[in-house]
Every structure is written in C-alpha cells, then in structure tokens.
Amino acid sequence: MQPFKTPSFFSLLLLTMSTVVHAGTSYTAESSLGQCFRDISEGYILLFYRSFVDCVRECKRRRRCQTIRYDRGTLICMLYPKSSIPQTSYSGCFQSSREEFKNRYALEGSCEDYHTKCTINETCSLNPTTQEPFCETLDCAERPASPQHAEPLCYVDSKVDSVANFQCKSYVEFPQGRGVAVCTAQGEWNWTEEINCTVPRDCLELLEQHGIRESGPHYISPDNKAVVRAFCDMETDGGGWTVVQRRNSSDVNFTRGWKEYKDGFGEATGNYWIGNNILHALTKGDNTLRIHMMNFSGTTYDAIYKNFRVGDEESKYNMTYDCFVEVNSSAVDAFGNTSQSSFSAKNMPFSTFDNDTKEGCANKQKGGWWYNICSLSNLNGNYCEEGQHCMTWSISVEHLFGHSETMLSIRRMSEQPSCD
C-alpha cells in the first residue's frame, strides 16, 4: 500500500477538479490529471471522487466501456471504449479490462442481470421509487470526431450535456470560427457552432486567396490530408511558387534513404527536400517547374519544364514532363537532352542508396534522384564544386560542375508556355 499524499495537496487538487466538474462546459486535460493518465487520450468518461468498486460498476453498467484506469491517490476513474490501452507502471494506478472484472462487484439491484439488455449507447439504472431496472442514455458514443485540422481545447467528456470546444491546430494560418458540440439526451453529438480550419493547397492559393505577397515559409496541404511546411517564392515571375528543393550550403546532408526522401527532410527556412509524397500531390495538375541554379562563379540560370509529373510510391515516384520550355530557359535541358540517352532522367524512377533502381547510381552520385545510367543532372548530390557526385546540371560528361545554390519550384498554371 502506498501512502496518500498530504491532505493540503489533496484538498487543493479535489477543489480544482470540483470546480471543473461543476462548470459543466470544460474539463481538465488528461495530461493534467497526473501520472496515471499521462500519454493516453482514448478515455471517454471521467469520474471524480469514486472508489475502485464504483469505478468498476460504472464501467460494467455501460456496454461501451471495455477498460478502466483508476488512480487510488486522487480517486479519479477513467472509462475507455477500447479493450486494450497502454499499461502503466505508475504506483497507485490500477488498470483492468471488462473481461477481468465482469464477474466481480455485482451491480446494484436487478441491474446485474438487466444491464445486458441495454444497447451499446445505454446504461442500466434503477427507478428511484420502484427500484426497477431500466436502460437510459447517459453518454454519447465516445468523443466527437475532430473537424479536419482541428483539435479539442481540452479533455472532452462524453456524458449527456457535456460540451466539446475545438480550435484549429497551430499550423492553420487562417482559422474561421470555433467548433462547439453538445452531447444531447439522445446520445448524439450535435454541432452548435462550426469551425473551418482549411490549409492552402500550395503557395499559389496563399497568393490568390489570402493575399500573401512576401516570400517565406508557410504550411500547405496539396492533397488536403498531409500538412507540410514549404518555402513560398512570392517574388519570381509574379509569385505563387512552391519551393520543393532548396540548397545554398552544405548544412544538410542529402545522401539519404528512401523513407527520408519519401517524407521530406530539412527546414523550409534553409536547405530541404519537401518529400516525394508531397511532390506527387503537387504535380497532379497542370504546372510549371522552374529550376534556378547558381554556380560557384556566381552565374545564375534557369531551366523551365511544362507539366512536370512525379508518380506515386508504387511507381517509385517515376518522373516525366511534357517538354523543356527552351524559349524561357537560360540553362540547358539536363533532364532530357543529354549527349547520350542513357543519361536522360525523363521517365526514370527515383533512386536512393537503399532503394537503387539503376546501376548503383545513387551510391555513386551520393544523392536521391531520377537516375538513369547514371545522370548528368544530380541536384541532390554532394555540395561540392566538381565531379559526378556534386550538384551537377549538364548535357555532357565533360562539364560536370557543382552549384552553390539550387531551387526547384512548382506553380499551378492554367495558361502555359508552348512546347514549340
């Protein structure tokens, strides 16, 4: 048996929790309930000042409840709709599944036999006058689902009349409204106030719909699922360019494995790769790819491609495009117009050192790229001045020089330059 805490601490803790409970519209976050409830967020009913037996009975009379966790020190009981939750080693914290206690601690009156007749949303109660058992709705089904890109302000209880408040997640730059849901007497969550937490699909949307005209990092969601931080170029050629790769120093190592290139790495404020999954989502529609480069002598030039496409992971992020826009480019076409077709990157799958699809080129050229055998374009290679393994962009093996700066940017385009 572990000793209780000092009375003064308990008086303060229980007074605080009492205030929270009687307020009716707000509950303390689970992480603030103490060690017993830390690192878990699946609970749907929170009960204060209960004995362990009471905690078991409250779960037993609710068919939805599958597990309990009980803090003997603070007399807090949490009910969970899942049969398996992480175990806790915190002293004084007890955890038990429905299977373990279903034949113990009989319910009051006839509810011990009657509770099995209640639906998963109902609870067995006793008529205060006749003591006859009946099924009533005391809870909503678990918790209300969070709107996209939103999160609850604090712990959300699921008892009838509970109120759940939601806010947009921190990465949402333009939140609208606040979300409020109420657990009704019918056991359903009713939204009384709507919240809109949209994330722009790309930098062009930030420019056109939100008037952002200063270059800098922003959160975007090209597929309206995954959220990523990208640098937005709002100055070049009218702005709205989503930067998918940027390098200007050797601070970030680009010799990475398949998963890191898939998910992205680095920081949008510095050197980074946005990630192949995001690149796939960004290039599904009509677009223009701009590759900006500066060599170690300070000379800058651009390569422009129409309708750049990167496939999904199943295709190994195969890359293609409609054409090289020669009239708008000051650089050579190192993707496709190489001195030998075996150096062309067009229609090639992506390769990394641990998923090398072409002749070990990722190992030889020290990067992740659309290698053929191997490639004269290698902008994810080493940060160096000369050699096949450097950040090269060439159509000839005689001119394999590195670059001090590179930036690959994509912009959605309805009107595009001609391939002629």
NORQUI-V204509 format. One record per residue. RES is the residue in one small letter. SS is DSSP state (alpha for helix, beta for strand, coil for the rest). D_CENTER is the distance of its C-alpha to the mean C-alpha in Angstrom with 1 decimal. Layout:
BEGIN
res:RES ss:SS d_center:D_CENTER
res:RES ss:SS d_center:D_CENTER
END
This chain:
BEGIN
res:m ss:coil d_center:42.4
res:q ss:coil d_center:40.5
res:p ss:coil d_center:42.1
res:f ss:coil d_center:40.6
res:k ss:coil d_center:39.5
res:t ss:coil d_center:42.0
res:p ss:alpha d_center:42.9
res:s ss:alpha d_center:42.0
res:f ss:alpha d_center:38.4
res:f ss:alpha d_center:38.2
res:s ss:alpha d_center:40.0
res:l ss:alpha d_center:37.5
res:l ss:alpha d_center:34.4
res:l ss:alpha d_center:35.9
res:l ss:alpha d_center:37.0
res:t ss:alpha d_center:33.5
res:m ss:alpha d_center:32.1
res:s ss:alpha d_center:35.0
res:t ss:alpha d_center:34.2
res:v ss:alpha d_center:30.6
res:v ss:alpha d_center:31.9
res:h ss:alpha d_center:34.7
res:a ss:alpha d_center:32.6
res:g ss:coil d_center:31.0
res:t ss:coil d_center:28.1
res:s ss:coil d_center:26.1
res:y ss:coil d_center:25.3
res:t ss:coil d_center:24.5
res:a ss:coil d_center:21.0
res:e ss:alpha d_center:21.2
res:s ss:alpha d_center:20.7
res:s ss:alpha d_center:23.9
res:l ss:coil d_center:25.9
res:g ss:coil d_center:26.8
res:q ss:alpha d_center:26.1
res:c ss:alpha d_center:26.7
res:f ss:alpha d_center:23.5
res:r ss:coil d_center:21.2
res:d ss:coil d_center:18.0
res:i ss:coil d_center:18.0
res:s ss:coil d_center:16.8
res:e ss:coil d_center:18.3
res:g ss:beta d_center:21.6
res:y ss:beta d_center:23.0
res:i ss:beta d_center:26.5
res:l ss:beta d_center:27.5
res:l ss:beta d_center:31.2
res:f ss:coil d_center:33.3
res:y ss:coil d_center:36.8
res:r ss:coil d_center:37.0
res:s ss:coil d_center:38.8
res:f ss:alpha d_center:37.3
res:v ss:alpha d_center:39.6
res:d ss:alpha d_center:38.4
res:c ss:alpha d_center:34.8
res:v ss:alpha d_center:35.7
res:r ss:alpha d_center:37.6
res:e ss:alpha d_center:34.9
res:c ss:alpha d_center:32.7
res:k ss:alpha d_center:35.5
res:r ss:coil d_center:36.5
res:r ss:beta d_center:33.1
res:r ss:coil d_center:32.4
res:r ss:coil d_center:28.6
res:c ss:coil d_center:28.6
res:q ss:coil d_center:28.3
res:t ss:beta d_center:27.9
res:i ss:beta d_center:28.9
res:r ss:beta d_center:28.4
res:y ss:beta d_center:31.2
res:d ss:beta d_center:31.9
res:r ss:coil d_center:35.7
res:g ss:coil d_center:35.9
res:t ss:coil d_center:34.2
res:l ss:coil d_center:35.1
res:i ss:beta d_center:31.6
res:c ss:beta d_center:30.6
res:m ss:beta d_center:27.2
res:l ss:beta d_center:27.1
res:y ss:beta d_center:24.3
res:p ss:coil d_center:24.1
res:k ss:coil d_center:23.1
res:s ss:coil d_center:25.8
res:s ss:coil d_center:23.9
res:i ss:coil d_center:22.0
res:p ss:coil d_center:21.9
res:q ss:coil d_center:25.4
res:t ss:coil d_center:26.4
res:s ss:coil d_center:29.2
res:y ss:coil d_center:29.8
res:s ss:coil d_center:33.5
res:g ss:coil d_center:34.5
res:c ss:beta d_center:31.3
res:f ss:beta d_center:32.1
res:q ss:beta d_center:30.1
res:s ss:beta d_center:31.5
res:s ss:beta d_center:30.7
res:r ss:alpha d_center:32.7
res:e ss:alpha d_center:34.6
res:e ss:alpha d_center:35.9
res:f ss:alpha d_center:37.3
res:k ss:coil d_center:38.1
res:n ss:coil d_center:41.8
res:r ss:coil d_center:42.1
res:y ss:coil d_center:42.5
res:a ss:coil d_center:44.0
res:l ss:coil d_center:43.0
res:e ss:coil d_center:45.5
res:g ss:coil d_center:48.3
res:s ss:coil d_center:47.8
res:c ss:alpha d_center:43.9
res:e ss:alpha d_center:44.0
res:d ss:alpha d_center:45.2
res:y ss:alpha d_center:43.9
res:h ss:alpha d_center:40.2
res:t ss:alpha d_center:39.6
res:k ss:alpha d_center:40.7
res:c ss:coil d_center:37.9
res:t ss:coil d_center:34.8
res:i ss:coil d_center:31.4
res:n ss:coil d_center:30.8
res:e ss:coil d_center:34.2
res:t ss:beta d_center:35.9
res:c ss:beta d_center:39.5
res:s ss:beta d_center:41.6
res:l ss:beta d_center:45.3
res:n ss:coil d_center:47.5
res:p ss:coil d_center:48.8
res:t ss:coil d_center:52.3
res:t ss:coil d_center:52.9
res:q ss:coil d_center:50.3
res:e ss:coil d_center:49.5
res:p ss:beta d_center:46.0
res:f ss:beta d_center:43.7
res:c ss:beta d_center:40.1
res:e ss:beta d_center:38.1
res:t ss:coil d_center:34.6
res:l ss:coil d_center:33.3
res:d ss:beta d_center:29.6
res:c ss:coil d_center:26.9
res:a ss:coil d_center:24.9
res:e ss:coil d_center:22.2
res:r ss:coil d_center:19.9
res:p ss:coil d_center:19.0
res:a ss:coil d_center:15.8
res:s ss:coil d_center:13.5
res:p ss:coil d_center:13.6
res:q ss:coil d_center:10.7
res:h ss:coil d_center:8.9
res:a ss:beta d_center:11.4
res:e ss:beta d_center:12.2
res:p ss:beta d_center:15.7
res:l ss:coil d_center:17.9
res:c ss:coil d_center:19.4
res:y ss:coil d_center:20.3
res:v ss:coil d_center:21.0
res:d ss:coil d_center:24.2
res:s ss:coil d_center:25.2
res:k ss:beta d_center:29.0
res:v ss:coil d_center:30.9
res:d ss:coil d_center:30.9
res:s ss:coil d_center:27.7
res:v ss:beta d_center:25.7
res:a ss:beta d_center:21.9
res:n ss:beta d_center:20.7
res:f ss:beta d_center:17.3
res:q ss:beta d_center:16.0
res:c ss:beta d_center:13.5
res:k ss:coil d_center:10.6
res:s ss:coil d_center:12.0
res:y ss:coil d_center:10.5
res:v ss:coil d_center:12.3
res:e ss:coil d_center:15.7
res:f ss:coil d_center:17.8
res:p ss:coil d_center:17.4
res:q ss:beta d_center:20.1
res:g ss:beta d_center:21.7
res:r ss:beta d_center:20.6
res:g ss:beta d_center:19.9
res:v ss:beta d_center:22.7
res:a ss:beta d_center:23.3
res:v ss:beta d_center:26.5
res:c ss:beta d_center:27.5
res:t ss:coil d_center:30.7
res:a ss:coil d_center:33.8
res:q ss:coil d_center:33.0
res:g ss:coil d_center:30.0
res:e ss:coil d_center:27.5
res:w ss:beta d_center:24.9
res:n ss:beta d_center:26.2
res:w ss:beta d_center:24.2
res:t ss:beta d_center:26.7
res:e ss:beta d_center:24.5
res:e ss:beta d_center:21.8
res:i ss:beta d_center:18.8
res:n ss:beta d_center:17.3
res:c ss:coil d_center:14.0
res:t ss:coil d_center:13.9
res:v ss:coil d_center:12.2
res:p ss:coil d_center:14.8
res:r ss:coil d_center:14.6
res:d ss:coil d_center:16.4
res:c ss:alpha d_center:18.9
res:l ss:alpha d_center:21.7
res:e ss:alpha d_center:20.3
res:l ss:alpha d_center:20.0
res:l ss:alpha d_center:23.6
res:e ss:alpha d_center:25.1
res:q ss:alpha d_center:23.5
res:h ss:alpha d_center:22.9
res:g ss:coil d_center:25.6
res:i ss:coil d_center:23.8
res:r ss:coil d_center:26.5
res:e ss:coil d_center:25.8
res:s ss:coil d_center:24.0
res:g ss:beta d_center:21.1
res:p ss:beta d_center:17.4
res:h ss:beta d_center:15.1
res:y ss:beta d_center:11.5
res:i ss:beta d_center:11.6
res:s ss:coil d_center:10.1
res:p ss:coil d_center:12.9
res:d ss:coil d_center:12.0
res:n ss:coil d_center:10.8
res:k ss:coil d_center:7.7
res:a ss:coil d_center:5.6
res:v ss:coil d_center:5.9
res:v ss:beta d_center:8.3
res:r ss:beta d_center:11.3
res:a ss:beta d_center:14.5
res:f ss:beta d_center:18.2
res:c ss:beta d_center:20.1
res:d ss:beta d_center:23.8
res:m ss:coil d_center:25.6
res:e ss:coil d_center:29.1
res:t ss:alpha d_center:29.9
res:d ss:alpha d_center:31.7
res:g ss:alpha d_center:30.5
res:g ss:coil d_center:26.9
res:g ss:coil d_center:23.7
res:w ss:beta d_center:22.8
res:t ss:beta d_center:19.3
res:v ss:beta d_center:19.8
res:v ss:beta d_center:18.3
res:q ss:beta d_center:20.5
res:r ss:beta d_center:22.5
res:r ss:beta d_center:25.0
res:n ss:coil d_center:27.9
res:s ss:coil d_center:28.5
res:s ss:coil d_center:28.3
res:d ss:coil d_center:25.8
res:v ss:coil d_center:23.0
res:n ss:coil d_center:24.0
res:f ss:coil d_center:23.2
res:t ss:coil d_center:24.8
res:r ss:coil d_center:21.6
res:g ss:coil d_center:20.9
res:w ss:alpha d_center:19.3
res:k ss:alpha d_center:15.9
res:e ss:alpha d_center:15.5
res:y ss:alpha d_center:16.7
res:k ss:alpha d_center:14.4
res:d ss:alpha d_center:11.2
res:g ss:coil d_center:13.0
res:f ss:beta d_center:14.7
res:g ss:beta d_center:16.6
res:e ss:coil d_center:16.3
res:a ss:coil d_center:16.5
res:t ss:coil d_center:19.6
res:g ss:coil d_center:21.3
res:n ss:coil d_center:21.4
res:y ss:beta d_center:18.3
res:w ss:beta d_center:17.2
res:i ss:coil d_center:14.3
res:g ss:coil d_center:13.6
res:n ss:alpha d_center:15.5
res:n ss:alpha d_center:13.0
res:i ss:alpha d_center:12.4
res:l ss:alpha d_center:16.2
res:h ss:alpha d_center:16.9
res:a ss:alpha d_center:15.2
res:l ss:alpha d_center:17.0
res:t ss:coil d_center:20.3
res:k ss:coil d_center:20.8
res:g ss:coil d_center:23.1
res:d ss:coil d_center:26.1
res:n ss:beta d_center:25.4
res:t ss:beta d_center:27.1
res:l ss:beta d_center:26.2
res:r ss:beta d_center:27.8
res:i ss:beta d_center:28.4
res:h ss:beta d_center:29.9
res:m ss:beta d_center:31.7
res:m ss:beta d_center:34.2
res:n ss:beta d_center:36.5
res:f ss:coil d_center:37.9
res:s ss:coil d_center:40.9
res:g ss:coil d_center:38.9
res:t ss:coil d_center:39.3
res:t ss:beta d_center:36.4
res:y ss:beta d_center:35.9
res:d ss:beta d_center:33.5
res:a ss:beta d_center:32.8
res:i ss:beta d_center:31.7
res:y ss:beta d_center:30.6
res:k ss:beta d_center:30.5
res:n ss:coil d_center:27.7
res:f ss:coil d_center:25.8
res:r ss:beta d_center:23.9
res:v ss:beta d_center:21.5
res:g ss:coil d_center:21.3
res:d ss:coil d_center:18.6
res:e ss:alpha d_center:18.4
res:e ss:alpha d_center:21.2
res:s ss:alpha d_center:23.4
res:k ss:coil d_center:22.4
res:y ss:coil d_center:21.0
res:n ss:coil d_center:24.6
res:m ss:beta d_center:25.5
res:t ss:beta d_center:28.2
res:y ss:coil d_center:29.4
res:d ss:coil d_center:32.3
res:c ss:beta d_center:34.3
res:f ss:beta d_center:34.8
res:v ss:coil d_center:35.9
res:e ss:alpha d_center:38.9
res:v ss:alpha d_center:40.3
res:n ss:alpha d_center:37.3
res:s ss:coil d_center:36.8
res:s ss:coil d_center:38.5
res:a ss:coil d_center:37.2
res:v ss:coil d_center:38.2
res:d ss:coil d_center:36.3
res:a ss:coil d_center:35.1
res:f ss:coil d_center:32.7
res:g ss:coil d_center:35.5
res:n ss:coil d_center:39.0
res:t ss:coil d_center:39.6
res:s ss:coil d_center:43.1
res:q ss:coil d_center:42.4
res:s ss:alpha d_center:40.2
res:s ss:alpha d_center:38.9
res:f ss:alpha d_center:37.0
res:s ss:coil d_center:35.2
res:a ss:coil d_center:31.4
res:k ss:coil d_center:31.3
res:n ss:coil d_center:30.3
res:m ss:beta d_center:29.2
res:p ss:coil d_center:26.3
res:f ss:coil d_center:24.0
res:s ss:beta d_center:25.2
res:t ss:beta d_center:24.3
res:f ss:coil d_center:26.6
res:d ss:coil d_center:25.2
res:n ss:beta d_center:25.1
res:d ss:coil d_center:28.1
res:t ss:coil d_center:29.3
res:k ss:coil d_center:32.2
res:e ss:coil d_center:35.0
res:g ss:coil d_center:33.1
res:c ss:alpha d_center:32.3
res:a ss:alpha d_center:29.0
res:n ss:alpha d_center:30.9
res:k ss:alpha d_center:33.8
res:q ss:alpha d_center:32.0
res:k ss:coil d_center:29.4
res:g ss:coil d_center:26.3
res:g ss:coil d_center:23.8
res:w ss:beta d_center:25.3
res:w ss:coil d_center:27.0
res:y ss:coil d_center:30.1
res:n ss:coil d_center:33.3
res:i ss:coil d_center:36.3
res:c ss:coil d_center:35.0
res:s ss:coil d_center:34.0
res:l ss:coil d_center:35.5
res:s ss:beta d_center:32.2
res:n ss:coil d_center:30.0
res:l ss:coil d_center:27.9
res:n ss:coil d_center:25.5
res:g ss:coil d_center:28.6
res:n ss:beta d_center:30.0
res:y ss:coil d_center:30.7
res:c ss:coil d_center:34.5
res:e ss:coil d_center:37.5
res:e ss:beta d_center:39.0
res:g ss:coil d_center:38.5
res:q ss:coil d_center:36.7
res:h ss:coil d_center:33.8
res:c ss:beta d_center:33.3
res:m ss:coil d_center:31.1
res:t ss:coil d_center:33.7
res:w ss:beta d_center:34.3
res:s ss:coil d_center:37.7
res:i ss:coil d_center:39.7
res:s ss:coil d_center:42.2
res:v ss:coil d_center:42.2
res:e ss:coil d_center:44.7
res:h ss:coil d_center:42.3
res:l ss:coil d_center:39.3
res:f ss:beta d_center:38.4
res:g ss:coil d_center:35.2
res:h ss:beta d_center:33.5
res:s ss:beta d_center:32.7
res:e ss:beta d_center:30.0
res:t ss:beta d_center:27.9
res:m ss:beta d_center:25.3
res:l ss:beta d_center:23.9
res:s ss:beta d_center:22.9
res:i ss:beta d_center:22.3
res:r ss:beta d_center:23.4
res:r ss:beta d_center:23.7
res:m ss:coil d_center:27.5
res:s ss:coil d_center:29.6
res:e ss:coil d_center:32.8
res:q ss:coil d_center:32.9
res:p ss:coil d_center:35.6
res:s ss:coil d_center:38.0
res:c ss:coil d_center:37.9
res:d ss:coil d_center:41.8
END
